[in-house]
Structures are given as structure tokens and as C-alpha cells.
Amino acid sequence: MIKQSDSDLAAELVKRGILTQPIADKFLTEIQNSNKNLKEHLIVSKAVSEKSILEALSTILNLELIDLKKIEI
């Protein structure tokens, strides 16, 4: 069974033009019978950059994306 969070991420990546719907569906099918989540699968397969995934998740979760390397403490 595909997790809602994986479906949401796939939809956001399609909306941003990072993945096409057929490619997103292919990746969702591939993870359906594995222990991987979509984020992990996309990064390992080098289909989508980690930054693109974080930006999409930031939008989905309505959270600001912060680069800790740029924060001075």
C-alpha cells in the first residue's frame, strides 16, 4: 500500500514539473512492495535531487525551508 505522504510528494513533484505523472506513477509502483519510501527511492535512484524533495516537502507541510549552513549562531 502506498503511503499518503508518498502520494502527496509525488503529486507535488509533478505539479512543479520535476517528474511527469507516468514517471511518478512508476516510482510509486516500485516502492509499493518494498520498505523504501518515495523520498529515499528518488534519492537513491538519482531521479530527483534532495534539494528538490526538501522544497516540495516544505510546500506540502507549509514549513519554511532553512539552510542551517547559512544561519549564524
mmCIF file of the N, C-alpha and C atoms, coordinates in Angstrom:
data_MODEL
# 
_entry.id   MODEL 
# 
loop_
_atom_site.group_PDB 
_atom_site.id 
_atom_site.type_symbol 
_atom_site.label_atom_id 
_atom_site.label_alt_id 
_atom_site.label_comp_id 
_atom_site.label_asym_id 
_atom_site.label_entity_id 
_atom_site.label_seq_id 
_atom_site.pdbx_PDB_ins_code 
_atom_site.Cartn_x 
_atom_site.Cartn_y 
_atom_site.Cartn_z 
_atom_site.occupancy 
_atom_site.B_iso_or_equiv 
_atom_site.pdbx_formal_charge 
_atom_site.auth_seq_id 
_atom_site.auth_comp_id 
_atom_site.auth_asym_id 
_atom_site.auth_atom_id 
_atom_site.pdbx_PDB_model_num 
ATOM 1   N N  . MET A 1 1  ? 0.838  -1.189 0.000   1.00 0.00 ? 1  MET A N  1 
ATOM 2   C CA . MET A 1 1  ? 0.000  0.000  0.000   1.00 0.00 ? 1  MET A CA 1 
ATOM 3   C C  . MET A 1 1  ? 0.879  1.248  0.000   1.00 0.00 ? 1  MET A C  1 
ATOM 4   N N  . ILE A 1 2  ? 0.509  2.211  -0.799  1.00 0.00 ? 2  ILE A N  1 
ATOM 5   C CA . ILE A 1 2  ? 1.274  3.450  -0.913  1.00 0.00 ? 2  ILE A CA 1 
ATOM 6   C C  . ILE A 1 2  ? 0.833  4.410  0.189   1.00 0.00 ? 2  ILE A C  1 
ATOM 7   N N  . LYS A 1 3  ? 1.816  4.960  0.898   1.00 0.00 ? 3  LYS A N  1 
ATOM 8   C CA . LYS A 1 3  ? 1.527  5.905  1.972   1.00 0.00 ? 3  LYS A CA 1 
ATOM 9   C C  . LYS A 1 3  ? 1.024  7.226  1.397   1.00 0.00 ? 3  LYS A C  1 
ATOM 10  N N  . GLN A 1 4  ? 0.167  7.888  2.145   1.00 0.00 ? 4  GLN A N  1 
ATOM 11  C CA . GLN A 1 4  ? -0.369 9.182  1.722   1.00 0.00 ? 4  GLN A CA 1 
ATOM 12  C C  . GLN A 1 4  ? 0.754  10.201 1.528   1.00 0.00 ? 4  GLN A C  1 
ATOM 13  N N  . SER A 1 5  ? 1.754  10.170 2.405   1.00 0.00 ? 5  SER A N  1 
ATOM 14  C CA . SER A 1 5  ? 2.861  11.126 2.292   1.00 0.00 ? 5  SER A CA 1 
ATOM 15  C C  . SER A 1 5  ? 3.626  10.928 0.985   1.00 0.00 ? 5  SER A C  1 
ATOM 16  N N  . ASP A 1 6  ? 3.764  9.681  0.536   1.00 0.00 ? 6  ASP A N  1 
ATOM 17  C CA . ASP A 1 6  ? 4.436  9.413  -0.734  1.00 0.00 ? 6  ASP A CA 1 
ATOM 18  C C  . ASP A 1 6  ? 3.590  9.898  -1.905  1.00 0.00 ? 6  ASP A C  1 
ATOM 19  N N  . SER A 1 7  ? 2.288  9.693  -1.841  1.00 0.00 ? 7  SER A N  1 
ATOM 20  C CA . SER A 1 7  ? 1.384  10.182 -2.892  1.00 0.00 ? 7  SER A CA 1 
ATOM 21  C C  . SER A 1 7  ? 1.411  11.699 -2.967  1.00 0.00 ? 7  SER A C  1 
ATOM 22  N N  . ASP A 1 8  ? 1.412  12.341 -1.800  1.00 0.00 ? 8  ASP A N  1 
ATOM 23  C CA . ASP A 1 8  ? 1.452  13.806 -1.753  1.00 0.00 ? 8  ASP A CA 1 
ATOM 24  C C  . ASP A 1 8  ? 2.753  14.340 -2.353  1.00 0.00 ? 8  ASP A C  1 
ATOM 25  N N  . LEU A 1 9  ? 3.865  13.691 -2.011  1.00 0.00 ? 9  LEU A N  1 
ATOM 26  C CA . LEU A 1 9  ? 5.157  14.113 -2.547  1.00 0.00 ? 9  LEU A CA 1 
ATOM 27  C C  . LEU A 1 9  ? 5.189  13.938 -4.068  1.00 0.00 ? 9  LEU A C  1 
ATOM 28  N N  . ALA A 1 10 ? 4.721  12.818 -4.550  1.00 0.00 ? 10 ALA A N  1 
ATOM 29  C CA . ALA A 1 10 ? 4.693  12.576 -5.997  1.00 0.00 ? 10 ALA A CA 1 
ATOM 30  C C  . ALA A 1 10 ? 3.851  13.647 -6.696  1.00 0.00 ? 10 ALA A C  1 
ATOM 31  N N  . ALA A 1 11 ? 2.701  13.962 -6.136  1.00 0.00 ? 11 ALA A N  1 
ATOM 32  C CA . ALA A 1 11 ? 1.819  14.973 -6.732  1.00 0.00 ? 11 ALA A CA 1 
ATOM 33  C C  . ALA A 1 11 ? 2.490  16.345 -6.769  1.00 0.00 ? 11 ALA A C  1 
ATOM 34  N N  . GLU A 1 12 ? 3.187  16.697 -5.712  1.00 0.00 ? 12 GLU A N  1 
ATOM 35  C CA . GLU A 1 12 ? 3.868  17.998 -5.663  1.00 0.00 ? 12 GLU A CA 1 
ATOM 36  C C  . GLU A 1 12 ? 5.026  18.048 -6.666  1.00 0.00 ? 12 GLU A C  1 
ATOM 37  N N  . LEU A 1 13 ? 5.748  16.964 -6.798  1.00 0.00 ? 13 LEU A N  1 
ATOM 38  C CA . LEU A 1 13 ? 6.849  16.927 -7.770  1.00 0.00 ? 13 LEU A CA 1 
ATOM 39  C C  . LEU A 1 13 ? 6.328  17.016 -9.200  1.00 0.00 ? 13 LEU A C  1 
ATOM 40  N N  . VAL A 1 14 ? 5.180  16.418 -9.461  1.00 0.00 ? 14 VAL A N  1 
ATOM 41  C CA . VAL A 1 14 ? 4.541  16.529 -10.777 1.00 0.00 ? 14 VAL A CA 1 
ATOM 42  C C  . VAL A 1 14 ? 4.073  17.969 -10.990 1.00 0.00 ? 14 VAL A C  1 
ATOM 43  N N  . LYS A 1 15 ? 3.456  18.552 -9.982  1.00 0.00 ? 15 LYS A N  1 
ATOM 44  C CA . LYS A 1 15 ? 2.963  19.929 -10.065 1.00 0.00 ? 15 LYS A CA 1 
ATOM 45  C C  . LYS A 1 15 ? 4.099  20.896 -10.379 1.00 0.00 ? 15 LYS A C  1 
ATOM 46  N N  . ARG A 1 16 ? 5.282  20.643 -9.808  1.00 0.00 ? 16 ARG A N  1 
ATOM 47  C CA . ARG A 1 16 ? 6.445  21.501 -10.031 1.00 0.00 ? 16 ARG A CA 1 
ATOM 48  C C  . ARG A 1 16 ? 7.140  21.207 -11.355 1.00 0.00 ? 16 ARG A C  1 
ATOM 49  N N  . GLY A 1 17 ? 6.722  20.165 -12.056 1.00 0.00 ? 17 GLY A N  1 
ATOM 50  C CA . GLY A 1 17 ? 7.337  19.821 -13.324 1.00 0.00 ? 17 GLY A CA 1 
ATOM 51  C C  . GLY A 1 17 ? 8.642  19.055 -13.186 1.00 0.00 ? 17 GLY A C  1 
ATOM 52  N N  . ILE A 1 18 ? 8.917  18.551 -12.001 1.00 0.00 ? 18 ILE A N  1 
ATOM 53  C CA . ILE A 1 18 ? 10.150 17.805 -11.752 1.00 0.00 ? 18 ILE A CA 1 
ATOM 54  C C  . ILE A 1 18 ? 10.008 16.371 -12.247 1.00 0.00 ? 18 ILE A C  1 
ATOM 55  N N  . LEU A 1 19 ? 8.826  15.812 -12.079 1.00 0.00 ? 19 LEU A N  1 
ATOM 56  C CA . LEU A 1 19 ? 8.505  14.482 -12.599 1.00 0.00 ? 19 LEU A CA 1 
ATOM 57  C C  . LEU A 1 19 ? 7.265  14.583 -13.469 1.00 0.00 ? 19 LEU A C  1 
ATOM 58  N N  . THR A 1 20 ? 7.166  13.699 -14.459 1.00 0.00 ? 20 THR A N  1 
ATOM 59  C CA . THR A 1 20 ? 5.908  13.585 -15.195 1.00 0.00 ? 20 THR A CA 1 
ATOM 60  C C  . THR A 1 20 ? 5.015  12.621 -14.423 1.00 0.00 ? 20 THR A C  1 
ATOM 61  N N  . GLN A 1 21 ? 3.728  12.662 -14.684 1.00 0.00 ? 21 GLN A N  1 
ATOM 62  C CA . GLN A 1 21 ? 2.811  11.763 -13.982 1.00 0.00 ? 21 GLN A CA 1 
ATOM 63  C C  . GLN A 1 21 ? 3.145  10.293 -14.223 1.00 0.00 ? 21 GLN A C  1 
ATOM 64  N N  . PRO A 1 22 ? 3.446  9.892  -15.464 1.00 0.00 ? 22 PRO A N  1 
ATOM 65  C CA . PRO A 1 22 ? 3.786  8.478  -15.673 1.00 0.00 ? 22 PRO A CA 1 
ATOM 66  C C  . PRO A 1 22 ? 5.038  8.040  -14.905 1.00 0.00 ? 22 PRO A C  1 
ATOM 67  N N  . ILE A 1 23 ? 6.031  8.915  -14.827 1.00 0.00 ? 23 ILE A N  1 
ATOM 68  C CA . ILE A 1 23 ? 7.260  8.580  -14.087 1.00 0.00 ? 23 ILE A CA 1 
ATOM 69  C C  . ILE A 1 23 ? 6.957  8.520  -12.589 1.00 0.00 ? 23 ILE A C  1 
ATOM 70  N N  . ALA A 1 24 ? 6.169  9.454  -12.079 1.00 0.00 ? 24 ALA A N  1 
ATOM 71  C CA . ALA A 1 24 ? 5.789  9.438  -10.664 1.00 0.00 ? 24 ALA A CA 1 
ATOM 72  C C  . ALA A 1 24 ? 5.037  8.145  -10.336 1.00 0.00 ? 24 ALA A C  1 
ATOM 73  N N  . ASP A 1 25 ? 4.117  7.757  -11.210 1.00 0.00 ? 25 ASP A N  1 
ATOM 74  C CA . ASP A 1 25 ? 3.357  6.517  -11.006 1.00 0.00 ? 25 ASP A CA 1 
ATOM 75  C C  . ASP A 1 25 ? 4.287  5.303  -11.004 1.00 0.00 ? 25 ASP A C  1 
ATOM 76  N N  . LYS A 1 26 ? 5.287  5.323  -11.875 1.00 0.00 ? 26 LYS A N  1 
ATOM 77  C CA . LYS A 1 26 ? 6.262  4.229  -11.949 1.00 0.00 ? 26 LYS A CA 1 
ATOM 78  C C  . LYS A 1 26 ? 7.019  4.096  -10.620 1.00 0.00 ? 26 LYS A C  1 
ATOM 79  N N  . PHE A 1 27 ? 7.481  5.223  -10.093 1.00 0.00 ? 27 PHE A N  1 
ATOM 80  C CA . PHE A 1 27 ? 8.204  5.184  -8.818  1.00 0.00 ? 27 PHE A CA 1 
ATOM 81  C C  . PHE A 1 27 ? 7.298  4.740  -7.668  1.00 0.00 ? 27 PHE A C  1 
ATOM 82  N N  . LEU A 1 28 ? 6.059  5.186  -7.659  1.00 0.00 ? 28 LEU A N  1 
ATOM 83  C CA . LEU A 1 28 ? 5.132  4.768  -6.607  1.00 0.00 ? 28 LEU A CA 1 
ATOM 84  C C  . LEU A 1 28 ? 4.875  3.262  -6.676  1.00 0.00 ? 28 LEU A C  1 
ATOM 85  N N  . THR A 1 29 ? 4.771  2.733  -7.885  1.00 0.00 ? 29 THR A N  1 
ATOM 86  C CA . THR A 1 29 ? 4.587  1.291  -8.058  1.00 0.00 ? 29 THR A CA 1 
ATOM 87  C C  . THR A 1 29 ? 5.811  0.523  -7.561  1.00 0.00 ? 29 THR A C  1 
ATOM 88  N N  . GLU A 1 30 ? 6.993  1.059  -7.857  1.00 0.00 ? 30 GLU A N  1 
ATOM 89  C CA . GLU A 1 30 ? 8.234  0.397  -7.448  1.00 0.00 ? 30 GLU A CA 1 
ATOM 90  C C  . GLU A 1 30 ? 8.366  0.297  -5.929  1.00 0.00 ? 30 GLU A C  1 
ATOM 91  N N  . ILE A 1 31 ? 7.904  1.307  -5.204  1.00 0.00 ? 31 ILE A N  1 
ATOM 92  C CA . ILE A 1 31 ? 8.047  1.272  -3.733  1.00 0.00 ? 31 ILE A CA 1 
ATOM 93  C C  . ILE A 1 31 ? 6.903  0.536  -3.047  1.00 0.00 ? 31 ILE A C  1 
ATOM 94  N N  . GLN A 1 32 ? 5.862  0.235  -3.790  1.00 0.00 ? 32 GLN A N  1 
ATOM 95  C CA . GLN A 1 32 ? 4.669  -0.375 -3.191  1.00 0.00 ? 32 GLN A CA 1 
ATOM 96  C C  . GLN A 1 32 ? 4.982  -1.659 -2.430  1.00 0.00 ? 32 GLN A C  1 
ATOM 97  N N  . ASN A 1 33 ? 5.870  -2.477 -2.940  1.00 0.00 ? 33 ASN A N  1 
ATOM 98  C CA . ASN A 1 33 ? 6.181  -3.755 -2.298  1.00 0.00 ? 33 ASN A CA 1 
ATOM 99  C C  . ASN A 1 33 ? 7.565  -3.766 -1.650  1.00 0.00 ? 33 ASN A C  1 
ATOM 100 N N  . SER A 1 34 ? 8.052  -2.587 -1.281  1.00 0.00 ? 34 SER A N  1 
ATOM 101 C CA . SER A 1 34 ? 9.361  -2.517 -0.625  1.00 0.00 ? 34 SER A CA 1 
ATOM 102 C C  . SER A 1 34 ? 9.234  -1.768 0.689   1.00 0.00 ? 34 SER A C  1 
ATOM 103 N N  . ASN A 1 35 ? 10.313 -1.714 1.412   1.00 0.00 ? 35 ASN A N  1 
ATOM 104 C CA . ASN A 1 35 ? 10.332 -0.976 2.683   1.00 0.00 ? 35 ASN A CA 1 
ATOM 105 C C  . ASN A 1 35 ? 10.763 0.467  2.496   1.00 0.00 ? 35 ASN A C  1 
ATOM 106 N N  . LYS A 1 36 ? 11.060 0.868  1.271   1.00 0.00 ? 36 LYS A N  1 
ATOM 107 C CA . LYS A 1 36 ? 11.518 2.227  0.999   1.00 0.00 ? 36 LYS A CA 1 
ATOM 108 C C  . LYS A 1 36 ? 10.337 3.178  0.910   1.00 0.00 ? 36 LYS A C  1 
ATOM 109 N N  . ASN A 1 37 ? 10.611 4.437  1.259   1.00 0.00 ? 37 ASN A N  1 
ATOM 110 C CA . ASN A 1 37 ? 9.611  5.468  0.995   1.00 0.00 ? 37 ASN A CA 1 
ATOM 111 C C  . ASN A 1 37 ? 10.007 6.177  -0.294  1.00 0.00 ? 37 ASN A C  1 
ATOM 112 N N  . LEU A 1 38 ? 9.151  7.012  -0.805  1.00 0.00 ? 38 LEU A N  1 
ATOM 113 C CA . LEU A 1 38 ? 9.407  7.649  -2.086  1.00 0.00 ? 38 LEU A CA 1 
ATOM 114 C C  . LEU A 1 38 ? 10.637 8.550  -2.031  1.00 0.00 ? 38 LEU A C  1 
ATOM 115 N N  . LYS A 1 39 ? 10.792 9.294  -0.948  1.00 0.00 ? 39 LYS A N  1 
ATOM 116 C CA . LYS A 1 39 ? 11.953 10.188 -0.824  1.00 0.00 ? 39 LYS A CA 1 
ATOM 117 C C  . LYS A 1 39 ? 13.250 9.409  -0.985  1.00 0.00 ? 39 LYS A C  1 
ATOM 118 N N  . GLU A 1 40 ? 13.371 8.344  -0.225  1.00 0.00 ? 40 GLU A N  1 
ATOM 119 C CA . GLU A 1 40 ? 14.576 7.513  -0.269  1.00 0.00 ? 40 GLU A CA 1 
ATOM 120 C C  . GLU A 1 40 ? 14.787 6.926  -1.663  1.00 0.00 ? 40 GLU A C  1 
ATOM 121 N N  . HIS A 1 41 ? 13.731 6.425  -2.254  1.00 0.00 ? 41 HIS A N  1 
ATOM 122 C CA . HIS A 1 41 ? 13.828 5.787  -3.565  1.00 0.00 ? 41 HIS A CA 1 
ATOM 123 C C  . HIS A 1 41 ? 14.262 6.790  -4.643  1.00 0.00 ? 41 HIS A C  1 
ATOM 124 N N  . LEU A 1 42 ? 13.728 7.988  -4.599  1.00 0.00 ? 42 LEU A N  1 
ATOM 125 C CA . LEU A 1 42 ? 14.085 9.000  -5.591  1.00 0.00 ? 42 LEU A CA 1 
ATOM 126 C C  . LEU A 1 42 ? 15.536 9.440  -5.452  1.00 0.00 ? 42 LEU A C  1 
ATOM 127 N N  . ILE A 1 43 ? 15.995 9.566  -4.209  1.00 0.00 ? 43 ILE A N  1 
ATOM 128 C CA . ILE A 1 43 ? 17.374 9.992  -3.976  1.00 0.00 ? 43 ILE A CA 1 
ATOM 129 C C  . ILE A 1 43 ? 18.356 8.895  -4.380  1.00 0.00 ? 43 ILE A C  1 
ATOM 130 N N  . VAL A 1 44 ? 18.096 7.657  -3.980  1.00 0.00 ? 44 VAL A N  1 
ATOM 131 C CA . VAL A 1 44 ? 18.981 6.536  -4.312  1.00 0.00 ? 44 VAL A CA 1 
ATOM 132 C C  . VAL A 1 44 ? 19.056 6.333  -5.827  1.00 0.00 ? 44 VAL A C  1 
ATOM 133 N N  . SER A 1 45 ? 17.936 6.476  -6.501  1.00 0.00 ? 45 SER A N  1 
ATOM 134 C CA . SER A 1 45 ? 17.914 6.284  -7.953  1.00 0.00 ? 45 SER A CA 1 
ATOM 135 C C  . SER A 1 45 ? 18.419 7.525  -8.708  1.00 0.00 ? 45 SER A C  1 
ATOM 136 N N  . LYS A 1 46 ? 18.694 8.592  -7.968  1.00 0.00 ? 46 LYS A N  1 
ATOM 137 C CA . LYS A 1 46 ? 19.187 9.856  -8.535  1.00 0.00 ? 46 LYS A CA 1 
ATOM 138 C C  . LYS A 1 46 ? 18.217 10.463 -9.538  1.00 0.00 ? 46 LYS A C  1 
ATOM 139 N N  . ALA A 1 47 ? 16.944 10.207 -9.326  1.00 0.00 ? 47 ALA A N  1 
ATOM 140 C CA . ALA A 1 47 ? 15.911 10.743 -10.216 1.00 0.00 ? 47 ALA A CA 1 
ATOM 141 C C  . ALA A 1 47 ? 15.574 12.194 -9.863  1.00 0.00 ? 47 ALA A C  1 
ATOM 142 N N  . VAL A 1 48 ? 15.685 12.512 -8.572  1.00 0.00 ? 48 VAL A N  1 
ATOM 143 C CA . VAL A 1 48 ? 15.346 13.851 -8.085  1.00 0.00 ? 48 VAL A CA 1 
ATOM 144 C C  . VAL A 1 48 ? 16.373 14.232 -7.032  1.00 0.00 ? 48 VAL A C  1 
ATOM 145 N N  . SER A 1 49 ? 16.784 15.478 -7.034  1.00 0.00 ? 49 SER A N  1 
ATOM 146 C CA . SER A 1 49 ? 17.766 15.925 -6.042  1.00 0.00 ? 49 SER A CA 1 
ATOM 147 C C  . SER A 1 49 ? 17.127 16.035 -4.655  1.00 0.00 ? 49 SER A C  1 
ATOM 148 N N  . GLU A 1 50 ? 17.954 15.901 -3.659  1.00 0.00 ? 50 GLU A N  1 
ATOM 149 C CA . GLU A 1 50 ? 17.476 16.038 -2.286  1.00 0.00 ? 50 GLU A CA 1 
ATOM 150 C C  . GLU A 1 50 ? 16.894 17.430 -2.070  1.00 0.00 ? 50 GLU A C  1 
ATOM 151 N N  . LYS A 1 51 ? 17.520 18.442 -2.660  1.00 0.00 ? 51 LYS A N  1 
ATOM 152 C CA . LYS A 1 51 ? 17.026 19.812 -2.516  1.00 0.00 ? 51 LYS A CA 1 
ATOM 153 C C  . LYS A 1 51 ? 15.611 19.951 -3.081  1.00 0.00 ? 51 LYS A C  1 
ATOM 154 N N  . SER A 1 52 ? 15.363 19.366 -4.248  1.00 0.00 ? 52 SER A N  1 
ATOM 155 C CA . SER A 1 52 ? 14.022 19.432 -4.854  1.00 0.00 ? 52 SER A CA 1 
ATOM 156 C C  . SER A 1 52 ? 12.989 18.749 -3.973  1.00 0.00 ? 52 SER A C  1 
ATOM 157 N N  . ILE A 1 53 ? 13.376 17.629 -3.381  1.00 0.00 ? 53 ILE A N  1 
ATOM 158 C CA . ILE A 1 53 ? 12.469 16.909 -2.481  1.00 0.00 ? 53 ILE A CA 1 
ATOM 159 C C  . ILE A 1 53 ? 12.177 17.747 -1.245  1.00 0.00 ? 53 ILE A C  1 
ATOM 160 N N  . LEU A 1 54 ? 13.214 18.361 -0.668  1.00 0.00 ? 54 LEU A N  1 
ATOM 161 C CA . LEU A 1 54 ? 13.016 19.203 0.514   1.00 0.00 ? 54 LEU A CA 1 
ATOM 162 C C  . LEU A 1 54 ? 12.138 20.408 0.203   1.00 0.00 ? 54 LEU A C  1 
ATOM 163 N N  . GLU A 1 55 ? 12.331 21.006 -0.955  1.00 0.00 ? 55 GLU A N  1 
ATOM 164 C CA . GLU A 1 55 ? 11.487 22.147 -1.344  1.00 0.00 ? 55 GLU A CA 1 
ATOM 165 C C  . GLU A 1 55 ? 10.026 21.724 -1.509  1.00 0.00 ? 55 GLU A C  1 
ATOM 166 N N  . ALA A 1 56 ? 9.813  20.554 -2.099  1.00 0.00 ? 56 ALA A N  1 
ATOM 167 C CA . ALA A 1 56 ? 8.441  20.050 -2.266  1.00 0.00 ? 56 ALA A CA 1 
ATOM 168 C C  . ALA A 1 56 ? 7.808  19.749 -0.909  1.00 0.00 ? 56 ALA A C  1 
ATOM 169 N N  . LEU A 1 57 ? 8.572  19.111 -0.026  1.00 0.00 ? 57 LEU A N  1 
ATOM 170 C CA . LEU A 1 57 ? 8.055  18.811 1.312   1.00 0.00 ? 57 LEU A CA 1 
ATOM 171 C C  . LEU A 1 57 ? 7.759  20.089 2.090   1.00 0.00 ? 57 LEU A C  1 
ATOM 172 N N  . SER A 1 58 ? 8.590  21.096 1.910   1.00 0.00 ? 58 SER A N  1 
ATOM 173 C CA . SER A 1 58 ? 8.367  22.381 2.564   1.00 0.00 ? 58 SER A CA 1 
ATOM 174 C C  . SER A 1 58 ? 7.006  22.963 2.165   1.00 0.00 ? 58 SER A C  1 
ATOM 175 N N  . THR A 1 59 ? 6.671  22.849 0.891   1.00 0.00 ? 59 THR A N  1 
ATOM 176 C CA . THR A 1 59 ? 5.378  23.331 0.403   1.00 0.00 ? 59 THR A CA 1 
ATOM 177 C C  . THR A 1 59 ? 4.234  22.491 0.952   1.00 0.00 ? 59 THR A C  1 
ATOM 178 N N  . ILE A 1 60 ? 4.394  21.180 0.892   1.00 0.00 ? 60 ILE A N  1 
ATOM 179 C CA . ILE A 1 60 ? 3.336  20.271 1.360   1.00 0.00 ? 60 ILE A CA 1 
ATOM 180 C C  . ILE A 1 60 ? 3.032  20.508 2.842   1.00 0.00 ? 60 ILE A C  1 
ATOM 181 N N  . LEU A 1 61 ? 4.082  20.650 3.631   1.00 0.00 ? 61 LEU A N  1 
ATOM 182 C CA . LEU A 1 61 ? 3.926  20.781 5.082   1.00 0.00 ? 61 LEU A CA 1 
ATOM 183 C C  . LEU A 1 61 ? 3.749  22.231 5.538   1.00 0.00 ? 61 LEU A C  1 
ATOM 184 N N  . ASN A 1 62 ? 3.807  23.148 4.568   1.00 0.00 ? 62 ASN A N  1 
ATOM 185 C CA . ASN A 1 62 ? 3.669  24.570 4.863   1.00 0.00 ? 62 ASN A CA 1 
ATOM 186 C C  . ASN A 1 62 ? 4.689  25.026 5.911   1.00 0.00 ? 62 ASN A C  1 
ATOM 187 N N  . LEU A 1 63 ? 5.933  24.595 5.687   1.00 0.00 ? 63 LEU A N  1 
ATOM 188 C CA . LEU A 1 63 ? 7.036  24.961 6.568   1.00 0.00 ? 63 LEU A CA 1 
ATOM 189 C C  . LEU A 1 63 ? 8.121  25.647 5.754   1.00 0.00 ? 63 LEU A C  1 
ATOM 190 N N  . GLU A 1 64 ? 8.754  26.632 6.361   1.00 0.00 ? 64 GLU A N  1 
ATOM 191 C CA . GLU A 1 64 ? 9.848  27.320 5.690   1.00 0.00 ? 64 GLU A CA 1 
ATOM 192 C C  . GLU A 1 64 ? 11.065 26.411 5.618   1.00 0.00 ? 64 GLU A C  1 
ATOM 193 N N  . LEU A 1 65 ? 11.706 26.396 4.470   1.00 0.00 ? 65 LEU A N  1 
ATOM 194 C CA . LEU A 1 65 ? 12.932 25.619 4.286   1.00 0.00 ? 65 LEU A CA 1 
ATOM 195 C C  . LEU A 1 65 ? 14.101 26.481 4.722   1.00 0.00 ? 65 LEU A C  1 
ATOM 196 N N  . ILE A 1 66 ? 14.893 25.983 5.663   1.00 0.00 ? 66 ILE A N  1 
ATOM 197 C CA . ILE A 1 66 ? 16.008 26.738 6.218   1.00 0.00 ? 66 ILE A CA 1 
ATOM 198 C C  . ILE A 1 66 ? 17.305 25.994 5.961   1.00 0.00 ? 66 ILE A C  1 
ATOM 199 N N  . ASP A 1 67 ? 18.286 26.703 5.431   1.00 0.00 ? 67 ASP A N  1 
ATOM 200 C CA . ASP A 1 67 ? 19.621 26.144 5.230   1.00 0.00 ? 67 ASP A CA 1 
ATOM 201 C C  . ASP A 1 67 ? 20.447 26.474 6.464   1.00 0.00 ? 67 ASP A C  1 
ATOM 202 N N  . LEU A 1 68 ? 20.691 25.475 7.299   1.00 0.00 ? 68 LEU A N  1 
ATOM 203 C CA . LEU A 1 68 ? 21.406 25.710 8.558   1.00 0.00 ? 68 LEU A CA 1 
ATOM 204 C C  . LEU A 1 68 ? 22.841 26.165 8.348   1.00 0.00 ? 68 LEU A C  1 
ATOM 205 N N  . LYS A 1 69 ? 23.389 25.912 7.177   1.00 0.00 ? 69 LYS A N  1 
ATOM 206 C CA . LYS A 1 69 ? 24.743 26.370 6.882   1.00 0.00 ? 69 LYS A CA 1 
ATOM 207 C C  . LYS A 1 69 ? 24.803 27.899 6.772   1.00 0.00 ? 69 LYS A C  1 
ATOM 208 N N  . LYS A 1 70 ? 23.666 28.495 6.507   1.00 0.00 ? 70 LYS A N  1 
ATOM 209 C CA . LYS A 1 70 ? 23.617 29.965 6.332   1.00 0.00 ? 70 LYS A CA 1 
ATOM 210 C C  . LYS A 1 70 ? 23.182 30.678 7.612   1.00 0.00 ? 70 LYS A C  1 
ATOM 211 N N  . ILE A 1 71 ? 22.873 29.935 8.650   1.00 0.00 ? 71 ILE A N  1 
ATOM 212 C CA . ILE A 1 71 ? 22.432 30.522 9.920   1.00 0.00 ? 71 ILE A CA 1 
ATOM 213 C C  . ILE A 1 71 ? 23.641 30.714 10.828  1.00 0.00 ? 71 ILE A C  1 
ATOM 214 N N  . GLU A 1 72 ? 23.771 31.927 11.342  1.00 0.00 ? 72 GLU A N  1 
ATOM 215 C CA . GLU A 1 72 ? 24.871 32.198 12.255  1.00 0.00 ? 72 GLU A CA 1 
ATOM 216 C C  . GLU A 1 72 ? 24.330 32.200 13.678  1.00 0.00 ? 72 GLU A C  1 
ATOM 217 N N  . ILE A 1 73 ? 25.018 31.451 14.536  1.00 0.00 ? 73 ILE A N  1 
ATOM 218 C CA . ILE A 1 73 ? 24.581 31.353 15.931  1.00 0.00 ? 73 ILE A CA 1 
ATOM 219 C C  . ILE A 1 73 ? 25.508 32.146 16.819  1.00 0.00 ? 73 ILE A C  1 
# 
